[in-house]
Each structure stands twice: as structure tokens, then as C-alpha cells.
Amino acid sequence: MKTTPDKFAHADARQLFLRSRTTLVVVFLVFMVLGGILVLIGGSLQLSIGTSLIAGSLISLATLWIDQIRNGEEVRMRDLVETGLVAAYPRRNLTEEYDALVAGAKVIDVTGYTLRSFSEQNEEMLRKRAEQHNPVKVRILLVDPDTDSSKIMQEAEKLPTGQYSGSRDSLLKSLGDIKGVEVRLSKRHLSMMIYRIDETLFTGPYPASAKSAKAFTLKLGRGWLFNRQMEDFEALWALGDIIEP
């Protein structure tokens, strides 16, 4: 039993046919060839029709090509947006950008081997916010300086023995008693640094030289990269040893 009238079925077929880019290219090429034949035949009428067909076909092909490029750019842009990538930097030190976000932050998650800069730059602000009864929820995941992975990094940075332990003690002394701040020690090696400030996350690898100043940094907003990094953080956080203030 037929449910679709023939005229609608034919209309759908024509629409699908005309939507095919390949079909349109073939049609325009046929018109171009036909135009060329008319030009070769000669005569004012044939010449006029032939040149019009060639010009129209060239314009149509160019329009199709531009449209195809735009569609490809839209797909790439959509894929990029879905990752959450906002910017990329050839360095790790983004103090001004960090400070601007931290000033009004509600949640901060950060990982590292020493986090000396984080402690020095944010102690005053975190303490002030806590005193104003508006503490920032901060989760600090520090690699245990007594682990082999930490000792390897310390050696790679050509730092004296005990430097990482001293940084841990200094961080706990500076931030450990601030309301809202929680510190845990991880026994796992960190392949990527994570510095999440509310809905923005900075991340990047630890280079083989262990010189973080040479490492690139990715700035992420909400997207699958942001989510993946936070999944890793949550897993490491759950395994971390709780440090009592």
C-alpha cells in the first residue's frame, strides 16, 4: 500500500539529487563543456550563450568550493570547542592570569611537586578570605617528597637533597591552618600538572628536563579535556594521604 503520493516522492528524489555536491559538480562541468562547444561553433548567439554557460559554471564551482571549505572549518571549530581548549601558552608562568582568576575563586584544585610559587602567591589572599568568613575551597595534592618519583624529579632539577621536603614543610606551615584548605600527599608520579580555578583549568606536561618554566600550558574551559583532567585529579586525590593540620 502506497503512503506517499508520487509527486512528493519525485520531489524528494529531486531534492536529494540536487543536494549531492558531486552531482552538482558534474552538472556544472557539463554546462562548462557545452559552453565551450558553443564558443567553438562560433556565431554571435552561440558565443553569447557559450560564454554565459562557462562563466556561470565557474562561479558555481567556486561557490561550491568555498562552501566546502567553510563546512570543514565549522567542523574543526566544533571539535575544538568540544575539547574546551581556550588558549595555549609556551610557558608555565602565567601569574597575571592566575591572579585574576584566583581573586574571586570559590574552588581551587592544584597538583605539584613543591607548589612553592602557589603558596607564596596565594597565602595572603586565602588567609584574608578565610578571616572574612568567605573561604576558598582548596585541594592541594603534593607529591610526597619521600617517594622515588619525587626524588627523581628533585635530582633532574639539580636541586640539593631535602629541597622538596623543605618545600612541603613550608607549604604546610603557610597554608595548612587556613580554613578551606586541604592538603594530601600523593605517592604517584605526576605526568601532567593540574591547576583548576572554578571553571578554568590549566594543565601541561612535566618536561624531561624537569624545568617547568620550559613547559607549555593549556588553558581549558568546560569540555571533555577539562573533564578528563578532573577525573585524573579525583582519582589521585582519593588515593592521597590526608595531612592533618
N, C-alpha and C positions, 0 to 999 in steps of 0.2 A: 504494500500500500504506500503510495507516494504522499509525503507530508509537506514537501517543498515545491511550490509552483515552478514550472520550467523557467519562467522569466527571471525569478530570483536566483535559481541555480546558475543560470547563464551569467547573471550579473556578478555573482560571487566568483565564478570562474574567470571572468574578465578582470575583476579586481585583483585576484591573486596573480594573474598573468602580468598585469601592469606593475604590480608591486615588486616583481622579480628584477633585481638590478641587472642580472646577467641578460635577461630578456630585453630590457631597455637598452643596454649597450649594443646588443645585436641589432635592434631596430634602428638605432641612430647610425650605426655603421652602414647598414643597408641604405639608409637615406643619403649618407655621405657618398657612397659608391654610385648611387643613382644620380646624385647631383653632379658627380664627376663625369659620368657618361653623357649627361645632357650638355655639360660645358664643352665636351669634346665634339659633340654633334654640331655645335655651332648654331647660329641663328639668335636673334635678339631675345625671343621668347624663351627658348631653351636655355640660353645663357643666364637670363634673369632668374628662371626657376632653379637652375642648377646651382648658381652661387648662393641663392637663398637656402636651399637644402643643405649645402655644405656648411654655411655659416651657422644655421640653426642647429645642426648636428654637433658641431664643435662646441657651441655654447652649452648644449645639453650635456655633452660628455664631461665638460669642465665642471658643470654644476654637480653632476653625479659624483665626480672625483672629490670635490670639496666637501660634499655631504658625507662621503665615506670617511674622509679624514676627521671631520667633526665628530662623527659617531664613534670612531676609535678613541679620540681624545676624551669623549664623555665616559666611555667605558673605563679608561685608565684613571680618570679623575674619580669615578665612583669607587673603584677598587682602592684608590689611595685614601679616600675619605673613610672607607670601612676599616682601614687599619688604625685610624686615629692619629696618624702621623701629622704633626703640626709644623715641625721645623727640625733641621739637623745642623749641628754645630761641630766644627773641627777641634773643639776643646772641651774640657770638663768644667773649667772655672766659669760659671755663669752667675756670679754673685749678685749682680744687679737684678737679674730676672728672678733668682731665688728669693731675694729680699722682698721684692714687690709682692710676691705670692704669699710668702710666709707671714707678712704683716697682718693679713686678715684671715689666716688659715684656721680651720676647725679641726682638720685631721692631717697628720704628717706620718708617713712611714718611710724609714730610711735604713739602708744597709751599708756596711763598710768594714774596713779592717782597723781603722783608727777613728775616723769621723772627728778628727781634731778641729777641722775648719767648721764643721756643723756646730760643734759645741761652742766654739769661740764666737761665732757669728750670731747665735740664737739664744744663748743663755739669758741675756738681759731681757729680751722680748718675752721669752717663755715664763720667766720668773715674774715679770710685770703682769702678764695676762693672768697668771695664777693668783697673784695678790688682788687683782680686780675681780676675782670670782668668775673669770671667763677663761678657764684654762684650755690650752690646745691639747687634744688627744694625740700624743706622740708615741710611736712604737719604734724603738731603736734596736736593730738587730746587728750586733757586733760579732765579728768572727773571734772566737776565743783565742787570745794570743798564745795560749799554751798548746794549741794544736799544731800538727805538722804543716798544714796548709798555710797557717799564719806565719810560721817560721820561715817557710819558703818565700813568701811574699816579702817579708822583712829583709831577708838576705838578698832578694832580687833588687830591692830598692837601695841596697848597700847601706842599711841603717844598722847602728850598733845593737847588740843583743840587749833585750829588755826595753827597746823603744816602744814596741807595740803594747807591752804590759803597762808601761808608764802612761800611754795614751788612754788605755782602758781605765786605769785608776783615776786619771784626770777627768775623764768624761763622767764617771760615776760620782765624783766629788762635785762637779759643776752642775750636773743635771739630775742626779739620782734622787734628790729630795724635793724636786719640783712636782707639784700636783699635776696629774695628767700624763706625766712622762713614765714610760715603762721600758726597761732595758732587758734584753735577753742576749745570751751568748750562744753562738752557733758553732758547731764543730765541723760544719760543712764548708767546703771551698766555694767562694763566690765567683761565678763566671761573668755575671753582669751586676753592675750597681743599680740600685733602685732608690729613687728619691721621689716619693709621691706626696704632693701637696694638694689636698682636696681632689679636684677633677683633672689635675695635671700631673703627669708622671715623667720624670727624666730618667733615662736609662742609657747604658752604654757598656761595652766590654772592658775588662781589665787587660791592657796590652801585655805582650810577652815581656816587655822591659819593666813592667810594674809601675811605670811612670804614668800616673793617672792624668797628668797635665797634657800628655800627648794623645789621650783617648778621645774619640769622638762621642758626642752626646745626642741622643734623640729626644725630642720633646713630643710627648703623646697626650692627646685628649682621649675621650672615651672612644673605644673601638676594640677590635679583637687583640691588637698588640698590648694595649693597656690591660685588658682582662687577663691575657696570658701571663704578663709580668706580675700582676697581683696574685694570680693563682700560685705562682712560684713563691712569692713572698709569704703567703698564708701557710704554705706547706713548710717552709723553713721556720717560720715563726712558731708553728705548732711543735716543732722538734727542738726549739731553742730552750736553753736552761734559764729559768727565771732568776733574776737577780733581785734580791730583797733590798729595799732602800735602807 
